[in-house]
Amino acid sequence: ELGRREKVHSGSVYCIAWDAPRGAAATGSNDQSVRLLKLPPGGAPGHGQRSPDDSSASAPDSRLLLRAGAVRGVAFARSGGGEVGQPILAAASDGEAIVRLWDAETEAELPALQGLTEPASALA
C-alpha cells in the first residue's frame, strides 16, 4: 500500500513532484492551488509510519494559490543547482504565461519567471 492521505484538493490533481531529500511532495490541481505535502519518514508514502506522538506528523501541509487556471506543472529545484542552494518550488498554470516560484522551506513567494509566449503545460 502506498499510504493514504485525506483529500487535499477540491479538484482533480493534474501533477505531482517529489523532493526526496526534504521528504516533501507538491501537487497541482484544477482548484488553482499547489499543495506542499510533508511525507512520512523514509521520503515516500508507505516507507515508514509516523507514530501519533511524532512531532513532525503535526506539521501542516501548505496551500499555495496561483489564482489563474488549473495547475499543469510543479517541480522542485535548488538555486545554483546541486545539493546546495535555496530549495525552490516552481508551478505553472494554464491561465498565465509565467512560472511562479516559492522558497520551498519558508514558502515565501519569489519573483516569477516571465517571458513565456503562452502558458506552460508541464515542468520538469
All heavy atoms as an XYZ file, in Angstrom:
884
protein
N       0.844     -1.177      0.000
C       0.000      0.000      0.000
C       0.887      1.236      0.000
O       1.857      1.324      0.724
C      -0.885     -0.027      1.240
C      -1.781      1.174      1.308
C      -2.694      1.108      2.517
O      -3.036      0.000      2.949
O      -3.028      2.175      3.005
N       0.547      2.213     -0.802
C       1.340      3.431     -0.914
C       1.081      4.418      0.209
O       1.775      5.409      0.330
C       1.072      4.120     -2.252
C       1.635      3.441     -3.469
C       1.222      4.184     -4.729
C       3.145      3.356     -3.374
N       0.124      4.194      1.019
C      -0.206      5.147      2.074
C      -1.458      5.905      1.688
O      -1.816      6.002      0.526
N      -2.120      6.444      2.682
C      -3.364      7.152      2.431
C      -3.277      8.528      3.047
O      -2.671      8.719      4.076
C      -4.526      6.381      3.028
C      -4.679      5.010      2.411
C      -5.873      4.312      2.989
N      -7.089      5.034      2.686
C      -7.911      4.734      1.696
N      -7.637      3.735      0.907
N      -9.015      5.421      1.500
N      -3.883      9.500      2.387
C      -3.959     10.870      2.886
C      -5.393     11.334      2.741
O      -6.120     10.880      1.875
C      -3.061     11.799      2.064
C      -1.591     11.486      2.165
C      -0.774     12.595      1.534
N      -0.843     13.822      2.281
C      -0.057     14.119      3.311
N       0.821     13.258      3.725
N      -0.164     15.269      3.931
N      -5.750     12.263      3.572
C      -7.029     12.919      3.391
C      -6.980     13.700      2.082
O      -5.910     14.087      1.611
C      -7.300     13.873      4.551
C      -7.453     13.185      5.889
C      -8.648     12.254      5.931
O      -9.728     12.638      5.437
O      -8.504     11.146      6.460
N      -8.118     13.983      1.519
C      -8.189     14.774      0.292
C      -7.618     16.160      0.574
O      -8.012     16.818      1.530
C      -9.642     14.870     -0.168
C      -9.803     15.554     -1.482
C     -11.243     15.484     -1.949
C     -11.369     16.183     -3.281
N     -12.706     16.055     -3.828
N      -6.673     16.607     -0.253
C      -6.030     17.902     -0.015
C      -6.399     18.951     -1.056
O      -6.072     20.110     -0.889
C      -4.488     17.780      0.080
C      -4.102     16.922      1.273
C      -3.897     17.236     -1.196
N      -7.060     18.562     -2.128
C      -7.508     19.498     -3.160
C      -9.024     19.382     -3.313
O      -9.598     18.322     -3.080
C      -6.857     19.182     -4.517
C      -5.427     19.569     -4.617
N      -5.009     20.864     -4.794
C      -4.292     18.820     -4.577
C      -3.703     20.905     -4.855
N      -3.231     19.671     -4.724
N      -9.639     20.464     -3.752
C     -11.075     20.415     -4.015
C     -11.367     20.039     -5.464
O     -12.520     19.902     -5.840
C     -11.729     21.759     -3.681
O     -11.191     22.780     -4.489
N     -10.318     19.868     -6.270
C     -10.475     19.467     -7.662
C      -9.546     18.318     -7.998
O      -8.889     17.747     -7.128
N      -9.463     17.994     -9.274
C      -8.598     16.915     -9.747
C      -7.135     17.312     -9.651
O      -6.768     18.459     -9.893
C      -8.922     16.594    -11.206
O     -10.257     16.176    -11.332
N      -6.279     16.359     -9.305
C      -4.835     16.583     -9.259
C      -4.271     16.303    -10.643
O      -4.493     15.237    -11.207
C      -4.163     15.675     -8.204
C      -2.651     15.786     -8.281
C      -4.664     16.035     -6.816
N      -3.568     17.290    -11.202
C      -3.012     17.171    -12.551
C      -1.515     16.870    -12.563
O      -0.977     16.427    -13.564
C      -3.245     18.456    -13.338
C      -4.676     18.678    -13.771
C      -5.071     19.915    -14.253
C      -5.631     17.680    -13.711
C      -6.374     20.141    -14.664
C      -6.931     17.908    -14.112
C      -7.299     19.133    -14.588
O      -8.583     19.354    -14.987
N      -0.810     17.178    -11.462
C       0.642     16.986    -11.486
C       1.166     16.800    -10.071
O       0.525     17.200     -9.098
C       1.330     18.174    -12.157
S       0.825     19.774    -11.489
N       2.332     16.153     -9.982
C       2.979     15.928     -8.692
C       4.487     15.965     -8.889
O       4.998     15.569     -9.940
C       2.538     14.587     -8.068
C       3.106     14.428     -6.659
C       2.911     13.416     -8.958
C       2.483     13.300     -5.866
N       5.187     16.469     -7.899
C       6.649     16.452     -7.881
C       7.078     15.966     -6.507
O       6.435     16.254     -5.505
C       7.207     17.851     -8.149
N       8.182     15.239     -6.469
C       8.681     14.652     -5.237
C      10.049     15.218     -4.942
O      10.929     15.227     -5.803
C       8.725     13.141     -5.405
C       9.205     12.377     -4.221
C       9.138     12.743     -2.915
C       9.828     11.100     -4.238
N       9.668     11.769     -2.117
C      10.104     10.740     -2.913
C      10.177     10.216     -5.253
C      10.709      9.539     -2.561
C      10.777      9.022     -4.898
C      11.029      8.694     -3.575
N      10.252     15.679     -3.715
C      11.549     16.181     -3.250
C      12.037     15.224     -2.170
O      11.799     15.434     -0.975
C      11.392     17.606     -2.716
C      12.707     18.237     -2.304
O      13.756     17.571     -2.408
O      12.680     19.401     -1.864
N      12.691     14.140     -2.576
C      13.108     13.085     -1.644
C      14.024     13.588     -0.532
O      13.811     13.243      0.631
C      13.761     11.939     -2.414
N      15.056     14.404     -0.829
C      15.942     14.845      0.248
C      15.221     15.615      1.358
O      15.598     15.542      2.518
C      16.962     15.740     -0.446
C      16.957     15.311     -1.867
C      15.535     14.874     -2.138
N      14.192     16.339      1.024
C      13.446     17.120      2.021
C      12.239     16.372      2.568
O      11.573     16.840      3.477
C      12.973     18.448      1.410
C      14.107     19.411      1.131
C      13.628     20.782      0.698
N      12.636     21.315      1.617
C      11.317     21.414      1.345
N      10.845     21.036      0.174
N      10.488     21.899      2.218
N      11.922     15.207      2.010
C      10.756     14.466      2.474
C       9.466     15.209      2.198
O       8.607     15.324      3.058
N       9.336     15.740      0.994
C       8.162     16.536      0.642
C       7.703     16.192     -0.773
O       8.459     15.662     -1.576
C       8.482     18.020      0.733
N       6.457     16.525     -1.032
C       5.897     16.411     -2.376
C       5.046     17.648     -2.610
O       4.599     18.297     -1.672
C       5.053     15.147     -2.519
N       4.848     17.979     -3.874
C       3.952     19.073     -4.239
C       2.968     18.539     -5.259
O       3.336     17.761     -6.137
C       4.732     20.242     -4.830
N       1.715     18.941     -5.118
C       0.683     18.547     -6.073
C       0.026     19.797     -6.632
O      -0.100     20.807     -5.941
C      -0.389     17.660     -5.402
O      -0.943     18.356     -4.284
C       0.194     16.330     -4.956
N      -0.392     19.721     -7.887
C      -1.091     20.825     -8.536
C      -2.450     20.354     -9.018
O      -2.599     19.206     -9.446
N      -3.437     21.236     -8.959
C      -4.814     20.836     -9.217
C      -5.568     21.864    -10.050
O      -5.133     23.008    -10.197
C      -5.522     20.660     -7.869
O      -6.905     20.486     -8.009
N      -6.738     21.444    -10.534
C      -7.596     22.393    -11.237
C      -8.348     23.302    -10.263
O      -9.128     24.145    -10.678
C      -8.558     21.685    -12.193
C      -9.584     20.831    -11.502
O      -9.572     20.649    -10.295
N     -10.491     20.272    -12.291
N      -8.086     23.178     -8.957
C      -8.641     24.125     -7.985
C      -7.755     25.368     -7.840
O      -7.939     26.160     -6.936
C      -8.892     23.460     -6.628
C      -7.627     23.034     -5.901
O      -6.503     23.298     -6.383
O      -7.753     22.416     -4.828
N      -6.789     25.519     -8.750
C      -5.887     26.671     -8.839
C      -4.925     26.752     -7.665
O      -4.467     27.831     -7.299
C      -6.660     27.979     -8.978
C      -7.534     28.035    -10.196
C      -8.222     29.370    -10.356
O      -7.989     30.323     -9.638
N      -9.095     29.449    -11.343
N      -4.590     25.602     -7.063
C      -3.668     25.627     -5.942
C      -2.592     24.571     -6.075
O      -2.745     23.576     -6.795
C      -4.410     25.443     -4.615
O      -4.842     24.112     -4.452
N      -1.490     24.830     -5.367
C      -0.400     23.880     -5.194
C      -0.406     23.515     -3.721
O      -0.518     24.390     -2.859
C       0.957     24.509     -5.577
C       2.102     23.576     -5.225
C       0.984     24.863     -7.046
N      -0.301     22.231     -3.422
C      -0.188     21.784     -2.039
C       1.229     21.275     -1.815
O       1.714     20.436     -2.579
C      -1.181     20.661     -1.726
C      -2.613     21.112     -1.670
C      -2.868     21.936     -0.438
N      -4.283     22.260     -0.355
C      -4.942     22.383      0.772
N      -4.337     22.236      1.927
N      -6.212     22.698      0.769
N       1.869     21.783     -0.791
C       3.183     21.318     -0.377
C       2.939     20.350      0.771
O       2.427     20.737      1.821
C       4.046     22.496      0.051
C       5.504     22.219      0.362
C       6.211     21.541     -0.818
C       6.218     23.511      0.721
N       3.245     19.066      0.555
C       2.906     17.994      1.489
C       4.148     17.452      2.174
O       5.170     17.231      1.526
C       2.214     16.853      0.741
C       1.048     17.252     -0.165
C       0.637     16.093     -1.044
C      -0.105     17.754      0.669
N       4.044     17.214      3.455
C       5.112     16.572      4.215
C       4.903     15.064      4.112
O       3.803     14.569      4.339
C       5.085     16.993      5.676
C       4.969     18.491      5.915
C       6.125     19.262      5.337
C       6.055     20.707      5.776
N       5.763     21.660      4.748
N       5.966     14.323      3.780
C       5.858     12.874      3.615
C       6.336     12.153      4.872
O       7.102     12.708      5.655
C       6.683     12.414      2.419
C       6.222     12.962      1.072
C       7.157     12.512     -0.028
C       4.806     12.512      0.763
N       5.919     10.894      5.049
C       6.363     10.109      6.201
C       7.868      9.901      6.181
O       8.509     10.039      5.133
C       5.647      8.770      6.025
C       4.595      8.986      5.018
C       5.017     10.159      4.187
N       8.463      9.531      7.323
C       9.895      9.211      7.352
C      10.217      8.181      6.277
O       9.435      7.285      6.025
C      10.102      8.638      8.751
C       9.008      9.246      9.568
C       7.824      9.375      8.637
N      11.352      8.321      5.660
C      11.734      7.442      4.556
C      11.524      8.109      3.219
O      11.978      7.627      2.201
N      10.808      9.243      3.179
C      10.701     10.053      1.982
C       9.618      9.689      1.000
O       9.369     10.421      0.081
N       8.962      8.550      1.151
C       7.923      8.177      0.197
C       6.757      7.561      0.943
O       6.949      6.907      1.966
C       8.465      7.181     -0.829
N       5.541      7.744      0.464
C       4.397      7.119      1.116
C       4.602      5.623      1.241
O       5.078      4.967      0.316
C       3.233      7.441      0.170
C       3.674      8.657     -0.564
C       5.172      8.515     -0.703
N       4.281      5.077      2.417
C       4.404      3.642      2.627
C       5.768      3.203      3.104
O       5.968      2.047      3.408
N       6.755      4.093      3.204
C       8.108      3.750      3.656
C       8.298      4.250      5.078
O       8.994      5.206      5.332
C       9.158      4.377      2.750
C       9.233      3.733      1.425
N      10.391      3.333      0.860
C       8.261      3.369      0.549
C      10.160      2.788     -0.316
N       8.868      2.811     -0.515
N       7.657      3.596      6.001
C       7.731      4.016      7.401
C       6.440      4.685      7.798
O       5.743      5.246      6.971
N       6.137      4.625      9.049
C       4.903      5.208      9.545
C       5.234      6.194     10.645
O       6.162      5.993     11.404
C       3.983      4.107     10.095
C       3.609      3.068      9.058
C       2.788      3.670      7.941
O       1.951      4.528      8.164
N       3.044      3.235      6.718
N       4.467      7.257     10.737
C       4.615      8.195     11.830
C       3.771      7.708     12.992
O       2.643      7.275     12.805
C       4.135      9.588     11.415
C       5.061     10.256     10.469
C       4.579     11.656     10.225
N       5.593     12.379      9.480
C       5.331     13.334      8.623
N       4.101     13.695      8.389
N       6.302     13.950      7.994
N       4.313      7.816     14.165
C       3.519      7.486     15.342
C       2.710      8.712     15.738
O       3.073      9.832     15.396
C       4.437      7.044     16.483
O       5.251      8.127     16.878
N       1.622      8.534     16.474
C       0.791      9.673     16.861
C       1.553     10.720     17.661
O       1.197     11.881     17.644
C      -0.321      9.035     17.704
C      -0.362      7.619     17.258
C       1.047      7.268     16.868
N       2.617     10.311     18.389
C       3.365     11.285     19.176
C       4.547     11.886     18.428
O       5.314     12.650     18.986
C       3.839     10.652     20.484
C       4.782      9.481     20.251
O       4.756      8.898     19.150
O       5.536      9.155     21.188
N       4.711     11.573     17.150
C       5.790     12.130     16.325
C       5.473     13.588     16.038
O       4.468     13.903     15.412
C       5.904     11.326     15.020
C       7.029     11.804     14.111
O       7.683     12.804     14.437
O       7.233     11.151     13.071
N       6.332     14.500     16.499
C       6.060     15.935     16.337
C       6.011     16.346     14.875
O       5.312     17.284     14.522
C       7.108     16.759     17.082
O       8.391     16.527     16.532
N       6.735     15.651     13.987
C       6.702     16.029     12.576
C       5.373     15.650     11.935
O       5.021     16.164     10.881
C       7.862     15.379     11.806
O       7.736     13.972     11.826
N       4.614     14.746     12.562
C       3.328     14.353     12.000
C       2.325     15.491     12.071
O       1.375     15.527     11.320
C       2.772     13.132     12.747
N       2.526     16.435     12.993
C       1.563     17.512     13.137
C       1.893     18.709     12.262
O       1.145     19.671     12.228
C       1.493     17.957     14.598
O       2.744     18.461     14.997
N       3.006     18.671     11.560
C       3.358     19.789     10.685
C       2.313     19.904      9.590
O       2.033     18.943      8.886
C       4.737     19.561     10.069
N       1.690     21.073      9.450
C       0.612     21.195      8.470
C       1.140     21.215      7.040
O       2.238     21.687      6.773
C      -0.027     22.535      8.824
C       1.074     23.313      9.466
C       1.934     22.305     10.174
N       0.326     20.668      6.145
C       0.618     20.802      4.726
C       0.279     22.234      4.333
O      -0.519     22.899      4.988
C      -0.214     19.810      3.923
C       0.132     18.359      4.253
O       1.273     18.107      4.654
O      -0.746     17.507      4.103
N       0.887     22.728      3.262
C       0.704     24.121      2.870
C      -0.086     24.224      1.580
O       0.033     23.381      0.696
C       2.067     24.774      2.650
O       2.803     24.716      3.840
N      -0.870     25.267      1.454
C      -1.641     25.538      0.243
C      -1.167     26.856     -0.342
O      -1.227     27.893      0.319
C      -3.131     25.611      0.557
C      -3.974     25.798     -0.685
C      -5.441     25.627     -0.343
N      -6.231     25.653     -1.549
C      -7.240     26.485     -1.743
N      -7.594     27.339     -0.805
N      -7.918     26.455     -2.868
N      -0.658     26.805     -1.566
C      -0.157     27.977     -2.273
C      -1.085     28.237     -3.454
O      -1.310     27.348     -4.270
C       1.277     27.730     -2.748
C       2.235     27.218     -1.664
C       3.550     26.759     -2.280
C       2.478     28.264     -0.611
N      -1.623     29.428     -3.563
C      -2.610     29.734     -4.601
C      -1.972     30.364     -5.827
O      -1.114     31.228     -5.710
C      -3.675     30.690     -4.053
C      -4.553     30.132     -2.946
C      -5.491     31.213     -2.431
C      -5.340     28.935     -3.426
N      -2.428     29.940     -7.015
C      -1.999     30.563     -8.259
C      -3.052     31.532     -8.780
O      -2.740     32.508     -9.412
C      -1.687     29.507     -9.323
C      -0.241     29.026     -9.320
C       0.072     28.216     -8.091
C       0.063     28.264    -10.565
N      -4.311     31.246     -8.560
C      -5.433     32.111     -8.944
C      -5.532     32.378    -10.443
O      -6.058     33.396    -10.853
C      -5.367     33.446     -8.202
C      -5.481     33.328     -6.712
C      -5.435     34.715     -6.082
N      -5.187     34.629     -4.675
C      -3.987     34.624     -4.117
N      -2.907     34.722     -4.843
N      -3.857     34.537     -2.818
N      -5.002     31.510    -11.256
C      -5.030     31.769    -12.700
C      -5.109     30.474    -13.490
O      -4.227     30.172    -14.271
C      -3.804     32.573    -13.111
N      -6.136     29.708    -13.272
C      -6.303     28.489    -14.045
C      -5.757     27.260    -13.344
O      -5.143     27.338    -12.278
N      -5.986     26.112    -13.958
C      -5.538     24.835    -13.412
C      -4.021     24.752    -13.404
O      -3.355     25.181    -14.342
C      -6.114     23.690    -14.240
N      -3.475     24.189    -12.330
C      -2.028     23.999    -12.230
C      -1.659     22.799    -13.088
O      -2.154     21.698    -12.884
C      -1.595     23.784    -10.762
C      -0.091     23.575    -10.680
C      -2.031     24.962     -9.907
N      -0.798     23.018    -14.069
C      -0.419     21.964    -15.030
C       0.964     21.399    -14.797
O       1.306     20.367    -15.370
C      -0.497     22.513    -16.456
C      -1.883     22.904    -16.876
C      -2.772     21.702    -16.904
N      -4.106     22.049    -17.379
C      -4.991     21.174    -17.738
N      -4.722     19.889    -17.687
N      -6.177     21.565    -18.141
N       1.785     22.053    -13.977
C       3.128     21.541    -13.724
C       3.670     22.056    -12.410
O       3.454     23.216    -12.056
N       4.351     21.173    -11.656
C       5.084     21.541    -10.455
C       6.443     20.867    -10.519
O       6.583     19.786    -11.103
C       4.346     21.145     -9.153
C       3.099     21.982     -8.953
C       4.011     19.675     -9.116
N       7.455     21.501     -9.935
C       8.805     20.930     -9.931
C       9.587     21.521     -8.776
O       9.363     22.665     -8.380
C       9.515     21.213    -11.250
N      10.516     20.729     -8.246
C      11.459     21.197     -7.234
C      12.821     21.387     -7.875
O      13.206     20.637     -8.778
C      11.599     20.173     -6.103
C      10.410     20.090     -5.201
C       9.480     19.079     -5.346
C      10.219     21.021     -4.190
C       8.383     18.983     -4.502
C       9.127     20.947     -3.345
C       8.208     19.923     -3.499
N      13.555     22.377     -7.400
C      14.926     22.623     -7.862
C      15.680     23.304     -6.730
O      15.104     23.636     -5.696
C      14.920     23.510     -9.113
N      16.953     23.526     -6.946
C      17.769     24.286     -5.995
C      18.447     25.409     -6.757
O      18.980     25.195     -7.840
C      18.814     23.408     -5.337
C      18.202     22.393     -4.400
C      19.158     22.087     -3.266
N      18.528     21.215     -2.311
C      18.063     21.616     -1.139
N      18.185     22.866     -0.776
N      17.502     20.765     -0.321
N      18.393     26.609     -6.174
C      19.093     27.722     -6.816
C      20.573     27.388     -6.827
O      21.115     26.895     -5.845
C      18.841     29.034     -6.069
O      19.368     28.955     -4.767
N      21.222     27.589     -7.928
C      22.626     27.239     -8.054
C      22.856     25.784     -8.403
O      23.972     25.376     -8.677
N      21.818     24.957     -8.390
C      21.926     23.544     -8.754
C      22.571     22.715     -7.665
O      22.985     23.216     -6.626
N      22.649     21.431     -7.876
C      23.276     20.522     -6.927
C      22.507     20.401     -5.625
O      21.322     20.682     -5.550
N      23.210     19.976     -4.580
C      22.593     19.763     -3.270
C      22.620     21.006     -2.391
O      22.045     21.014     -1.311
C      23.299     18.609     -2.546
C      23.081     17.261     -3.208
C      21.624     16.839     -3.175
O      20.969     17.002     -2.130
O      21.140     16.347     -4.206
N      23.313     22.044     -2.818
C      23.367     23.273     -2.029
C      22.488     24.322     -2.678
O      22.064     24.194     -3.811
C      24.823     23.798     -1.907
C      25.687     22.809     -1.159
C      25.412     24.095     -3.267
N      22.226     25.358     -1.975
C      21.400     26.417     -2.528
C      19.994     26.364     -1.984
O      19.573     25.422     -1.319
N      19.264     27.393     -2.269
C      17.898     27.559     -1.795
C      16.968     26.565     -2.488
O      16.960     26.468     -3.714
C      17.464     28.996     -2.099
C      16.070     29.352     -1.726
C      15.738     30.778     -2.147
O      16.328     31.315     -3.076
N      14.786     31.371     -1.462
N      16.147     25.800     -1.735
C      15.190     24.900     -2.378
C      14.033     25.713     -2.962
O      13.445     26.553     -2.281
C      14.723     23.993     -1.241
C      14.940     24.799     -0.002
C      16.106     25.704     -0.280
N      13.737     25.478     -4.216
C      12.725     26.235     -4.954
C      11.590     25.297     -5.383
O      11.843     24.179     -5.829
C      13.339     26.876     -6.223
C      14.551     27.735     -5.886
C      12.298     27.645     -7.022
C      14.241     28.984     -5.128
N      10.367     25.775     -5.264
C       9.201     25.087     -5.818
C       8.677     25.945     -6.953
O       8.464     27.149     -6.772
C       8.120     24.905     -4.752
C       6.764     24.379     -5.228
C       6.905     23.004     -5.876
C       5.775     24.341     -4.085
N       8.517     25.355     -8.119
C       8.003     26.068     -9.299
C       6.647     25.491     -9.674
O       6.407     24.287     -9.521
C       8.970     25.911    -10.464
N       5.758     26.358    -10.182
C       4.438     25.909    -10.622
C       3.990     26.717    -11.826
O       4.243     27.919    -11.907
C       3.414     26.040     -9.497
N       3.320     26.040    -12.753
C       2.782     26.688    -13.951
C       1.310     26.333    -14.084
O       0.907     25.201    -13.799
C       3.539     26.228    -15.193
N       0.516     27.306    -14.503
C      -0.912     27.062    -14.692
C      -1.287     27.334    -16.144
O      -0.532     27.963    -16.888
C      -1.746     27.945    -13.768
O      -1.745     29.277    -14.217
N      -2.482     26.882    -16.524
C      -2.928     27.109    -17.894
C      -3.589     28.469    -18.067
O      -4.074     28.796    -19.132
C      -3.848     25.984    -18.375
C      -5.124     25.837    -17.566
O      -5.421     26.697    -16.708
O      -5.830     24.843    -17.779
N      -3.553     29.300    -17.022
C      -4.198     30.600    -17.094
C      -3.260     31.785    -17.225
O      -3.712     32.919    -17.343
N      -1.943     31.549    -17.189
C      -0.999     32.650    -17.334
C       0.318     32.140    -17.907
O       0.693     30.997    -17.698
C      -0.773     33.372    -16.002
C      -0.283     32.482    -14.897
C      -0.241     33.172    -13.544
O      -0.561     34.370    -13.453
O       0.115     32.511    -12.574
N       1.012     32.991    -18.625
C       2.250     32.617    -19.301
C       3.462     32.985    -18.445
O       4.392     33.648    -18.905
C       2.327     33.288    -20.672
N       3.447     32.540    -17.192
C       4.592     32.713    -16.295
C       4.743     31.446    -15.467
O       3.834     30.610    -15.412
C       4.446     33.942    -15.361
C       3.266     33.767    -14.414
C       4.336     35.223    -16.144
C       3.164     34.858    -13.362
N       5.884     31.301    -14.816
C       6.110     30.213    -13.868
C       6.299     30.858    -12.498
O       7.189     31.679    -12.316
C       7.343     29.364    -14.254
C       7.620     28.304    -13.198
C       7.145     28.722    -15.628
N       5.418     30.519    -11.577
C       5.502     31.068    -10.220
C       6.512     30.275     -9.400
O       6.623     29.056     -9.567
C       4.141     31.046     -9.557
C       3.152     31.925    -10.288
C       2.172     32.547     -9.341
N       1.277     33.427    -10.084
C       1.408     34.739    -10.114
N       2.381     35.319     -9.468
N       0.562     35.467    -10.804
N       7.225     30.967     -8.514
C       8.268     30.348     -7.696
C       8.053     30.648     -6.225
O       7.620     31.745     -5.868
C       9.650     30.877     -8.107
C      10.053     30.703     -9.572
C      11.361     31.426     -9.835
C      10.157     29.231     -9.926
N       8.394     29.669     -5.371
C       8.376     29.839     -3.926
C       9.643     29.240     -3.346
O      10.177     28.274     -3.867
C       7.204     29.107     -3.284
C       5.864     29.648     -3.604
C       5.171     30.600     -2.911
C       5.019     29.269     -4.690
N       3.957     30.839     -3.496
C       3.838     30.029     -4.596
C       5.151     28.359     -5.744
C       2.799     29.911     -5.496
C       4.119     28.246     -6.644
C       2.962     29.008     -6.524
N      10.096     29.790     -2.222
C      11.125     29.154     -1.420
C      10.441     27.941     -0.780
O       9.446     28.098     -0.065
C      11.621     30.129     -0.353
C      12.706     29.530      0.524
O      12.500     28.410      1.047
O      13.729     30.194      0.721
N      10.938     26.746     -1.045
C      10.278     25.532     -0.576
C      10.417     25.331      0.925
O       9.692     24.526      1.499
C      10.819     24.312     -1.326
N      11.323     26.043      1.578
C      11.463     25.950      3.030
C      10.542     26.929      3.746
O       9.829     26.571      4.665
C      12.915     26.218      3.450
C      13.892     25.156      3.006
C      13.769     23.863      3.789
O      13.230     23.874      4.910
O      14.207     22.830      3.268
N      10.571     28.192      3.317
C       9.812     29.233      4.017
C       8.448     29.495      3.388
O       7.618     30.167      3.988
C      10.591     30.561      4.013
O      10.665     31.047      2.665
C      11.973     30.382      4.600
N       8.242     29.020      2.172
C       7.031     29.229      1.374
C       6.844     30.678      0.944
O       5.775     31.071      0.491
C       5.794     28.717      2.116
C       5.890     27.244      2.409
C       4.855     26.768      3.386
O       3.818     27.424      3.537
O       5.096     25.728      4.007
N       7.892     31.478      1.050
C       7.840     32.866      0.577
C       7.800     32.862     -0.945
O       8.566     32.137     -1.595
C       9.054     33.641      1.063
N       6.890     33.669     -1.511
C       6.817     33.751     -2.964
C       8.023     34.530     -3.472
O       8.425     35.541     -2.897
C       5.520     34.405     -3.426
C       5.319     34.250     -4.920
C       3.885     34.489     -5.364
O       3.027     34.804     -4.532
O       3.640     34.354     -6.568
N       8.611     34.046     -4.549
C       9.777     34.654     -5.176
C       9.352     35.294     -6.497
O       8.259     35.012     -6.996
C      10.847     33.581     -5.426
C      11.300     32.803     -4.183
C      12.178     31.628     -4.581
C      12.011     33.723     -3.209
N      10.203     36.120     -7.086
C       9.852     36.688     -8.393
C       9.580     35.580     -9.418
O      10.328     34.604     -9.508
C      11.088     37.502     -8.773
C      11.730     37.836     -7.462
C      11.477     36.644     -6.580
N       8.506     35.733    -10.166
C       8.104     34.732    -11.161
C       9.016     34.772    -12.382
O       9.645     35.796    -12.674
C       6.664     34.986    -11.592
N       9.084     33.656    -13.080
C       9.792     33.597    -14.366
C       8.837     34.095    -15.432
O       7.746     33.545    -15.604
C      10.233     32.166    -14.672
C      11.193     31.521    -13.682
C      11.464     30.079    -14.070
C      12.482     32.307    -13.582
N       9.232     35.122    -16.133
C       8.369     35.731    -17.144
C       8.987     35.548    -18.522
O      10.106     35.097    -18.653
C       8.192     37.202    -16.824
C       7.752     37.371    -15.395
C       6.692     38.395    -15.193
O       6.133     38.927    -16.131
N       6.393     38.664    -13.940
N       8.247     35.899    -19.551
C       8.773     35.848    -20.905
C       8.239     34.714    -21.745
O       8.606     34.584    -22.915
N       7.380     33.869    -21.182
C       6.775     32.809    -21.986
C       5.776     33.433    -22.955
O       5.134     34.433    -22.644
C       6.053     31.797    -21.090
C       6.895     31.072    -20.040
C       5.993     30.216    -19.156
C       7.961     30.234    -20.691
N       5.622     32.846    -24.116
C       4.658     33.367    -25.086
C       3.269     32.756    -24.889
O       2.292     33.278    -25.412
C       5.128     33.111    -26.520
O       5.314     31.706    -26.695
C       6.436     33.863    -26.799
N       3.187     31.641    -24.155
C       1.905     31.016    -23.840
C       2.086     30.229    -22.551
O       3.215     29.967    -22.124
C       1.425     30.137    -24.969
C       2.378     29.021    -25.347
C       1.901     28.283    -26.589
O       1.657     28.938    -27.621
O       1.777     27.059    -26.510
N       0.996     29.833    -21.894
C       1.125     29.081    -20.647
C       1.898     27.780    -20.828
O       1.786     27.111    -21.862
C      -0.328     28.804    -20.253
C      -1.111     29.900    -20.897
C      -0.407     30.158    -22.198
N       2.689     27.422    -19.816
C       3.429     26.157    -19.831
C       2.460     25.028    -19.492
O       1.593     25.180    -18.639
C       4.560     26.197    -18.832
N       2.595     23.887    -20.155
C       1.719     22.754    -19.894
C       2.390     21.697    -19.024
O       1.753     20.738    -18.626
C       1.251     22.125    -21.201
O       2.349     21.699    -21.960
N       3.678     21.881    -18.712
C       4.396     20.941    -17.866
C       5.702     21.574    -17.385
O       6.210     22.501    -18.009
C       4.708     19.662    -18.634
N       6.213     21.068    -16.283
C       7.531     21.448    -15.762
C       8.288     20.192    -15.425
O       7.703     19.169    -15.084
C       7.400     22.308    -14.495
C       6.736     23.676    -14.629
C       6.607     24.322    -13.249
C       7.535     24.566    -15.552
N       9.617     20.248    -15.490
C      10.436     19.084    -15.099
C      11.643     19.556    -14.346
O      12.069     20.665    -14.436
C      10.858     18.313    -16.334
